[in-house]
Every structure is written in C-alpha cells, then in structure tokens.
Amino acid sequence: MGFWCAISRSNFVIKLKSWEYWPFGIVQFPAIIYYCWLALRARSFIFFSASNPGIPMGGMFGESKFDILKKIPSQYVPVTALAGFPSSTEDVLNILRENKLDFPVIFKPDLGERGYMVKKIHCVQDIENYLKHIKIGFVIQELINLPMEFGVFYTRFPDEECGRITSVTMKEMLHVTGDGKSTLRDLILNKDRAKLQWNTLEKLYFDKLDCVLKSGEVFELISIGNHCLGTKFIDGNNLINDRLSQTFDRISKQIPGFYFGRFDLRCASLEDLYSGNVKIVELNGCGAEPAHVYDPGYPFFQAVRTFCMHWRNIFKIASQNNRNGIPYASTAEAWQYYKTFKASQRPA
C-alpha cells in the first residue's frame, strides 16, 4: 500500500470524510446553542425533565432501562430480568433458570448509552467475563432473532389527542461479503465501517481471520444494532404514514407518562411493523436521537435542522406538561442523576 493510499485509508480520514463519525460535541454544537436559548425561555436548564413525567429526567440520562421496559405492555417486550450488583455467576444462572432463558442472551447495563457494555452472552465463561467488568446492575434479555431492526421515534404533544412518528431508522448490521479469494481479515480491513471496528473484531475473530469466505457468503460481524459498534443506520422516513403513527400512538398511550422517545425494536416484516407485531428491546426517552440522520448520505446541515427541531419538540412538550402541573426537576436533582449515570460509564 502506497503512502497516499495508506493516508486515505487511515481511520482519521475515514471519519473525517463522513460526518456520522464526527465527535458528538461538533455535530451537536448548533443544537446545544439552541437548547440554551430554549432553557432561557423556560427559565430552567432542566426543562427536558418534564417531557416524559413517567421517566426520571424525562429519559435524558440516569433512567433504569429495566424500569422503563416494565411500563410497556408485556406482549411487546422480550423476556427481561434484572441482575443486581454485585452478582455471582450462580446468581445470574439462577435468574436465567427462573425466567426460562437459554443461551444466547443479551446483557446490558441498566444505566447506559451508545452500546456501552452491551454483549451477546453464549456461555458460562461469557458470564464470568462480563461480571469482571460490569460495575452496576444489568439487564438480562431474551435474544430476539427477528430479521428486521428499527428505531421508531414517537412524538405527542400533551395538549393534542394523537401522537405521530417523526423518525424511522432502519439498521443494517455490520457484515462483510466474501469474494472467494479474500480472507476475513482482508474483507474487514477493506471495508471502512468494519475497519473502524478492527480492534474489537481482531480479538473477536482471532481464529477465523485467515479463513476465505465463499463468493457471495455474508458474514455478520456484530449482531448488536448500535452505531458505535458499526451498525449502518439508514433513513427510513419514507415508511412513515398514518397507519404507523396510529399503531405506535396506541402502544405509547399504554405507557404512563410517556410522550417523546425512540422505540428500538425487532420484527419479522414491514407488515408486522405497521400492525404493531413487534418486540421492543429498549425504549429511550428525550435523550434519544432521531437516528435516521446518521444515514451515510444524509446532509449535515439537514441533520442540524433535525436536531434543532428535536429540541423544539422537547421544549414544547415539557412546557405544556409544566403548565399542566408537572414541575421541572431542580438542578440538584439533575446533578445527582448525572453523577450516577457518568459513574456507570467508566471502565472497570
């Protein structure tokens, strides 16, 4: 590989060319300025806490994933349990038995974001390794193998009867496709999205890196649908229609104190999505993003406008709830939640 080719294939240049990989502070800076203006109008920098009265801090940070899932009608949720901290391997195995869960399962921190410590657990050894690193209680969840994964963003203003879907994100898991000649190592390093995950993939597939995939063979590298783990987010707003909005309006109104947030779910088909035959693996409140903007072809300045509209909706919902008697959280309350949340994100 020549010098200029090596430069163009460096992780720095790959990230520089695609704004979806830019640091959070740069991407969100215009929206942060807009948030400050909205906070002045609300006379509270914690106004977002009133956007979802049924979720602590409105779901911006520090909320329990397990507690939120318990609010959703059970037919929409995979089998889910909570393991406290500290837990032993035997404690976890007992939870699996009590909930009739078999390997593989998904473990994820009860407080967490952006895929931090989300792992597919295949065996007892995986449990032991996970327990060495997790520092807080964690969710144990049935693995849902349905083929389609979406992020569906719901918005309802308290003074209006019906809500609507404002964003749909389709998720394409990180994968490579064989050509009958290249090794798995070569396929990973020649695909930008996979190359950025090399440090993880090298360890995960250390015994398969020299294998040659058959022509057309698809090899899924990571099966957890998080952008930071290499999942490709695809703008699915073309799927939004009245039927989809009505379906998720019906589901959302069964969740106490919920007006605004993103359902991360799996389903078997588009028809199942529209009919509500879905499994919701996570529900994120006002801290969730309209993730369709991270589509590789989505224009940066259009994304900025979307982020600002996102904050405008939070402000409008929170203001209406506040007029209806829902107080904004105090700065002291928010600071305590934030400290607990950030402590949970630090590596062990």
Secondary structure, DSSP 8 states (H G I E B T S, - for coil): --HHHHHHTSHHHHHHH-GGGS-HHHHHHHHHHHHHHHHHHHT-TTGGGGS-TTSGGGGSSS--HHHHHHHS-GGGS--EEEE-SS--HHHHHHHHHHTT--SSEEEEESS--TTTT-EEE-SHHHHHHHHHH--S-EEEEE----SEEEEEEEE--TTSS--EEEEEEEEE--EEE--SSSBHHHHHHTSHHHHTTHHHHHHHTTTTTT-B--TT-EEES--S--GGGT-EEEE-GGG--HHHHHHHHHHHTTSTT--EEEEEEEESSHHHHHHT--EEEEEE-TT---GGGGSTTS-HHHHHHHHHHHHHHHHHHHHHHHHTT-----HHHHHHHHHHHHHHHS--
